[in-house]
Amino acid sequence: MKAYKKYVSFFRLRFNMGLQYRAAAISGAITQILWGLIECLTFRAFQQTDPSVYPMTFSATVSYIWLREAFFSAFSTWQTDGEIFDSIMDGGIAYELCRPVSIYDMWFAKTTAGRLSVATLRSIPLLTVAFLLPKPFRMALPASPKHFLLFVLTLFLGLGVTVAFCMFTYILAFFTISPQGLRMMFTSMVDFLSGAIIPLPFMPGGVRTFLELLPFAGMFNVPLRIYSSDLSGAEMLRGIGLQCFWLVTLLLLGKVLCRAAEKKIVVQGG
């Protein structure tokens, strides 16, 4: 337990630092509130066109949209730590290697803290507005206390899966000249496959079944749909099980790849 106190310190320092950017968080929350309203209106138009083929209740869709906007900074893969990429590109990683810590665990703690701090600042005003809006665009309360507890559990599991996946972008930067291509590719791919752009229930049947097996579904899809009970029963248990599976798998693969990268690091200059 004592060995992990240093990583808790990294987490606390980065979290407190992130809480200082209140003005940026408020402006971001305003932007996301407006974007959320546009999406609610768009999905409302689709729902009124032909309710019989609409795959979710509109109330569940609205809750999904507001929760996604509230926690977007925690789950979006574009929210990476620029300092980590800079240290790899400019050779500052040499100083990190001198520390008696695991680079993977340190980066994991910093990335998690940075995401949580921004999400905390943005989610409070955004959810407050979402609960005060008139129907049918008002965010609904959780389907039950059980669904809320499972939502919180899967929210943190989803955050773990997101950070574990983002760790691959950091580690793969060791093997590239510039990380920009990796960041653009992963951002575009994950935002679409995780349900950040279009909720997975709106995908065609075969495509949706395949996407729900991938690690990306555990980021947005599982926790946000559990909140409104759109995901329940056996499907909910399977979603939670896949979250746990992918979290452990990505952590193990990431640590193995990180050790391999550390053995081949060459820092020029200095």
Secondary structure, 3 states (H helix, E strand, C coil): CHHHHHHHHHHHHHHHHHCCCHHHHHHHHHHHHHHHHHHHHHHHHHHHHCHHHCCCCHHHHHHHHHHHHHCHHHHCCCCCCHHHHHHHHHCCHHHHHHCCCCHHHHHHHHHHHHHHHHHHHHHHHHHHHHHHCCCCCCCCCCCCHHHHHHHHHHHHHHHHHHHHHHHHHHHHHHHCCCCHHHHHHHHHHHHHHCCCCCCHHHCCHHHHHHHCCCHHHHCCHHHHHHHCCCCCHHHHHHHHHHHHHHHHHHHHHHHHHHHHHHHCCCCCCC
